[in-house]
Amino acid sequence: MNKDNGPIPTSPLFALINKDSYGSVNRGNKFGINSEDCYKEIKGGAESGWDFSSRWIFDPQGGFDSNLTHIQTRRVIPVDLNAYLCKAFDELSRFYFKLGDATKSAKWKERSTTWRKSIELVLYDKEDGIWYDYDVVLSKPRKAFYPSNFAPLWTQSYQPMLAKEYGSKAAKYFKNQGMNNFKGGIPTSLKQSGEQWDYPNAWPPLQELVILGLQKTGEGEAQQEAETFAKRWIDGNIRGYNQNNEMFEKYDAIMSGQYGGGGGVHGANGVRVDQRGGAIANRRVLREKRSRGLHTEVFKELKQNRILNMRSDRIGRDIIFHKPYRVIVPKEGEDSHIPIQQNGTTWYTDGSKTEQSTGAGATKEIPRLRN
């Protein structure tokens, strides 16, 4: 994580949040979080890969009913991160064993075992039969559906002899969340926050996480769910390609083969799933497709580093700018030469565009904005 104070750019939005929602460095907001903490939370959310998601957002009661002005990434013990670490430690143990270093092999095996036990103790909900992110402030799990809940199945961070038991419970949880209603893939969440790592988007890596996780348990019902969604994913990918002659970074979980919402680039990482729900390979399937977008210069002056109360990294149709601004529509070939107004901010598209939305960002003459 960047240790400097102030915001850093993310893709495609600069990490600028309405600092008035956070207050001064000394005062803070109603959560006790000041503006510099806000930037750290944004950086953490970006570094997680889920930029951004309701996973990191808290309302005053500790729920999810808020927006990015109340992001608290560091408040969460994430299921997926800990599962990946557990698996990494186990792999290090295996590598050192092959190299003949028994001491280091034993050290990493012990760490992997300790991590696995901690995941079971802190993150696993026996009643629901699934793992949940943990809120360290309220000392309780954040009970909401996310594909990341299934990460310990994918990394096999559980006792091997109990694999089928975990698989059976996870499959039941999966169905109880209404997943069979989604024909386009497994949704990133069931919360329509406006963020791209939420409903209704279906991301390729998260399909792999859940499908292979269920498949690996060897339990009949879990494997059936894995096969069903592997087929749905492949069918949706083929349908989308036949209709658009391209594959997408993310898909709509409701409408099979349709492009998902939010910022980003067409043709990023696709996932190929075989008909059995096994052997999934991430690979770049198409070159990045860029389309020329509208470059908009917004706000003659950006007072106190405000960028509205943005809920996502794209401009929604319902946003009304209350500051004076002007629009520049560049001529063909001039889109990379639009001047940045002195002491002003330029709001621009990042090149990705669909019928529903356009990826956008902001830039300024200086690389960092400070008071």
C-alpha positions in Angstrom: 0.0 0.0 0.0 1.3 3.5 -0.9 2.5 5.1 2.3 2.3 8.7 1.1 -0.6 10.9 2.3 -3.3 11.9 -0.1 -5.0 10.0 -2.9 -3.5 7.8 -5.6 -5.1 7.1 -9.0 -7.0 3.9 -9.5 -8.5 2.7 -12.8 -10.2 4.6 -14.0 -11.1 6.9 -11.1 -8.6 8.9 -9.2 -9.0 8.0 -5.5 -10.7 11.3 -4.6 -13.7 11.2 -2.2 -15.7 14.1 -0.9 -13.5 14.9 2.1 -16.3 16.8 3.8 -17.8 13.4 4.5 -14.7 12.5 6.4 -13.8 15.8 8.1 -10.4 17.1 9.0 -7.4 15.1 10.0 -8.0 15.9 13.7 -11.8 15.9 13.8 -12.8 12.9 11.6 -16.4 12.0 10.7 -19.1 10.1 12.6 -17.1 6.9 12.2 -14.0 8.6 13.6 -12.3 8.4 10.2 -10.6 11.5 8.8 -9.8 12.4 5.3 -6.3 10.9 5.2 -7.7 7.6 6.6 -10.2 7.8 3.8 -7.4 7.7 1.2 -5.9 4.7 3.0 -9.2 2.9 2.9 -9.5 3.7 -0.9 -6.0 2.4 -1.5 -6.8 -0.8 0.4 -10.0 -1.3 -1.6 -8.1 -0.8 -4.9 -5.3 -3.2 -3.8 -7.8 -5.9 -2.9 -8.8 -6.2 -6.6 -12.4 -5.5 -5.7 -12.4 -1.9 -6.7 -14.9 -1.2 -5.5 -17.5 -3.3 -3.7 -20.1 -3.3 -0.9 -17.7 -5.6 0.9 -15.7 -2.6 2.1 -18.6 -0.2 2.7 -20.3 0.3 6.1 -23.3 2.1 7.3 -23.6 3.4 10.9 -25.0 0.0 12.0 -22.3 -2.0 10.4 -24.4 -3.0 7.5 -24.0 -2.4 3.7 -26.4 0.4 3.1 -24.0 3.2 2.2 -21.6 4.3 -0.5 -17.9 5.0 -1.0 -17.8 7.9 1.3 -18.0 5.3 4.1 -15.5 2.8 2.8 -13.6 1.0 5.6 -11.5 -1.7 3.9 -9.2 -2.1 6.9 -12.1 -3.0 9.1 -12.6 -6.3 7.2 -10.8 -9.6 7.6 -11.4 -11.0 4.1 -12.1 -14.6 3.5 -10.3 -14.8 0.1 -7.1 -13.1 1.2 -6.7 -15.5 4.1 -7.5 -18.5 2.0 -4.9 -17.5 -0.6 -2.3 -17.0 2.1 -3.0 -20.4 3.6 -2.6 -22.0 0.2 0.6 -20.0 -0.5 2.1 -21.2 2.8 1.2 -24.8 1.9 2.8 -24.5 -1.5 6.0 -23.0 0.0 6.2 -26.0 2.3 5.8 -28.4 -0.7 8.5 -26.5 -2.7 11.0 -26.6 0.1 10.4 -30.3 0.6 11.2 -31.0 -3.0 14.3 -28.9 -2.6 15.4 -31.1 0.3 15.0 -28.3 2.9 13.1 -30.1 5.7 13.4 -27.3 8.2 11.8 -24.6 6.0 9.3 -27.1 4.7 8.1 -27.8 8.3 8.1 -24.1 9.1 5.7 -23.2 6.3 3.6 -26.3 6.8 3.1 -25.2 10.4 2.1 -21.7 9.3 -0.4 -23.2 6.8 -1.9 -25.4 9.4 -2.2 -22.5 11.9 -3.8 -20.3 9.2 -6.3 -23.0 8.3 -7.4 -23.5 11.9 -7.8 -19.7 12.2 -9.9 -19.5 9.1 -12.1 -22.3 10.5 -12.4 -20.6 13.9 -13.0 -17.0 12.9 -14.5 -17.0 9.4 -16.5 -20.3 9.1 -20.2 -20.1 10.0 -21.3 -23.7 10.9 -25.0 -22.9 10.8 -24.9 -21.4 7.3 -22.2 -23.8 6.1 -20.1 -21.1 4.5 -17.2 -18.6 5.3 -17.9 -14.9 5.8 -15.8 -11.7 5.9 -15.3 -10.6 9.5 -16.0 -7.1 11.0 -13.2 -6.4 13.5 -15.0 -3.4 15.0 -18.3 -5.2 15.8 -16.5 -8.5 16.2 -19.0 -10.4 14.0 -19.3 -11.8 10.5 -20.6 -9.8 7.6 -23.3 -12.2 6.5 -23.8 -11.5 2.8 -23.3 -13.5 -0.4 -20.0 -13.0 -2.2 -18.2 -15.6 -4.4 -15.2 -14.9 -2.2 -17.1 -16.8 0.6 -16.2 -20.0 -1.4 -12.4 -19.2 -1.6 -11.4 -21.8 1.1 -13.0 -24.5 -1.1 -10.9 -23.4 -4.0 -7.7 -23.4 -1.9 -8.8 -26.5 0.0 -8.2 -24.7 3.3 -10.0 -27.3 5.4 -9.5 -30.8 6.8 -9.3 -33.1 3.8 -11.4 -35.8 5.5 -14.3 -33.3 5.8 -14.2 -32.2 2.2 -17.6 -33.7 1.3 -19.2 -32.2 4.4 -18.0 -28.8 3.5 -19.1 -29.3 -0.1 -22.6 -30.4 0.8 -23.2 -27.4 3.1 -21.7 -24.9 0.6 -23.9 -26.3 -2.1 -27.0 -25.9 0.1 -25.9 -22.3 0.9 -25.4 -21.6 -2.8 -28.9 -22.7 -3.7 -30.5 -21.0 -0.8 -29.1 -17.7 -2.1 -31.1 -18.1 -5.2 -28.1 -18.7 -7.5 -30.1 -21.0 -9.9 -32.1 -17.9 -11.0 -28.9 -16.4 -12.6 -28.5 -17.6 -16.2 -25.5 -15.4 -17.1 -23.2 -16.5 -14.3 -22.6 -16.3 -10.6 -23.1 -12.6 -9.5 -20.4 -10.8 -7.6 -22.9 -10.0 -4.8 -26.6 -9.6 -4.3 -26.3 -5.9 -3.5 -26.9 -3.4 -6.2 -24.5 -0.7 -4.9 -23.6 0.8 -8.3 -20.0 -0.5 -7.9 -18.6 -2.8 -10.5 -17.7 -5.6 -8.0 -21.3 -6.0 -7.0 -24.6 -7.2 -8.5 -25.4 -7.8 -11.3 -21.8 -8.3 -12.7 -20.4 -11.7 -13.1 -16.5 -11.7 -13.2 -14.6 -14.6 -14.8 -12.1 -15.2 -11.9 -15.0 -15.5 -9.4 -16.7 -18.2 -11.6 -13.5 -20.2 -11.3 -13.3 -19.7 -7.6 -16.8 -21.1 -6.9 -17.1 -23.7 -9.7 -13.7 -25.4 -9.0 -14.2 -24.9 -5.3 -17.4 -26.9 -5.3 -16.0 -29.4 -7.8 -12.9 -30.2 -5.7 -14.9 -31.3 -2.7 -16.0 -34.5 -4.5 -19.5 -34.2 -3.1 -22.3 -35.1 -5.5 -24.6 -32.1 -5.1 -21.7 -29.6 -5.1 -20.3 -31.1 -8.2 -23.7 -30.9 -9.9 -23.9 -27.2 -9.1 -20.4 -26.8 -10.5 -21.3 -28.5 -13.7 -24.5 -26.5 -14.2 -22.7 -23.2 -13.8 -19.7 -24.2 -15.9 -22.1 -24.9 -18.7 -24.0 -21.7 -18.2 -20.8 -19.7 -18.2 -19.5 -21.3 -21.4 -22.9 -20.9 -23.1 -23.0 -17.2 -22.1 -19.5 -16.6 -23.4 -20.3 -18.2 -26.7 -23.6 -16.4 -27.0 -22.0 -13.0 -26.3 -19.2 -13.7 -28.8 -21.6 -14.7 -31.5 -23.7 -11.5 -30.9 -20.8 -9.0 -30.5 -17.7 -10.7 -32.1 -15.9 -10.1 -28.8 -15.5 -11.4 -25.3 -16.0 -9.2 -22.2 -14.1 -8.3 -19.1 -17.3 -9.1 -17.1 -20.8 -10.3 -17.9 -24.3 -9.6 -16.7 -25.4 -12.4 -14.3 -29.0 -12.0 -15.3 -28.9 -11.7 -19.1 -26.7 -14.5 -20.5 -23.9 -13.2 -22.8 -24.6 -9.5 -22.1 -21.8 -7.1 -21.0 -21.7 -6.2 -17.3 -21.8 -2.6 -16.1 -19.1 -0.3 -14.7 -15.7 0.9 -15.8 -13.0 -1.2 -17.3 -11.9 -2.5 -20.7 -13.5 -4.8 -23.2 -11.7 -8.1 -23.9 -9.7 -8.5 -20.7 -9.4 -11.8 -18.9 -11.8 -14.6 -20.1 -12.2 -17.9 -18.4 -12.6 -21.2 -20.2 -14.4 -23.9 -18.4 -14.7 -27.5 -19.7 -18.1 -29.2 -19.7 -17.3 -31.1 -16.5 -16.7 -27.9 -14.5 -13.0 -28.7 -14.2 -9.8 -27.4 -15.8 -10.4 -23.7 -15.9 -7.7 -21.5 -17.5 -7.4 -17.8 -17.3 -6.1 -16.2 -20.4 -6.2 -13.1 -22.4 -8.7 -13.9 -25.1 -8.8 -10.8 -27.1 -6.7 -7.7 -27.5 -7.9 -4.6 -25.6 -10.6 -2.9 -27.6 -10.7 0.9 -27.3 -13.4 3.2 -28.6 -13.0 6.9 -28.8 -15.1 8.5 -26.1 -16.3 12.0 -25.1 -13.7 14.0 -23.2 -15.4 16.3 -20.7 -13.7 19.1 -18.8 -15.5 19.5 -15.6 -15.3 22.2 -12.9 -13.2 25.4 -13.5 -12.1 25.0 -9.9 -12.0 22.0 -7.6 -12.5 23.4 -4.2 -11.4 21.3 -1.2 -10.7 18.3 -3.4 -14.4 17.5 -4.0 -15.5 15.0 -6.6 -19.2 14.9 -5.7 -20.4 11.9 -3.7 -19.4 9.4 -6.3 -20.7 5.8 -5.7 -18.8 4.2 -8.5 -16.0 4.6 -11.0 -18.3 5.7 -13.8 -20.6 8.6 -14.5 -24.2 7.7 -13.9 -26.9 9.3 -16.1 -28.6 10.8 -13.0 -25.5 12.9 -11.9 -26.0 16.6 -12.0 -22.9 18.8 -11.7 -23.6 21.8 -9.4 -20.3 23.5 -10.3 -19.7 25.5 -13.5 -18.1 23.4 -16.2 -17.7 23.3 -19.9 -17.7 20.4 -22.4 -15.1 19.9 -25.0 -15.9 17.6 -27.9 -12.5 16.9 -29.6 -12.2 16.6 -33.4 -11.0 13.4 -34.9 -7.5 12.6 -33.8 -7.3 15.3 -31.2 -8.5 13.3 -28.2 -5.0 12.9 -26.7 -4.2 16.6 -26.9 -6.9 18.3 -24.8 -5.2 20.8 -22.6 -5.7 20.6 -18.8 -7.0 23.9 -17.5 -4.7 25.6 -15.0 -6.0 25.1 -11.5 -8.8 22.9 -12.9 -9.7 19.3 -13.3 -10.4 17.4 -16.4 -13.1 14.6 -16.3 -12.5 12.1 -19.1 -13.5 8.7 -20.4 -10.9 5.9 -20.3 -12.0 4.6 -23.7 -14.3 1.9 -22.6 -17.9 2.4 -23.6 -21.1 0.3 -23.8 -24.7 1.2 -24.6 -25.3 1.5 -20.8 -22.3 3.3 -19.5 -18.9 4.9 -20.1 -15.8 4.4 -18.0 -14.5 7.7 -16.7 -11.7 9.2 -14.6 -10.3 12.6 -13.5 -6.9 14.2 -13.9 -5.3 17.4 -12.9 -2.2 19.4 -13.7 -0.4 18.1 -10.6 -0.2 14.4 -9.8 -1.5 14.7 -6.3 -4.3 16.9 -4.9 -3.7 18.3 -1.4 -5.2 21.0 0.8 
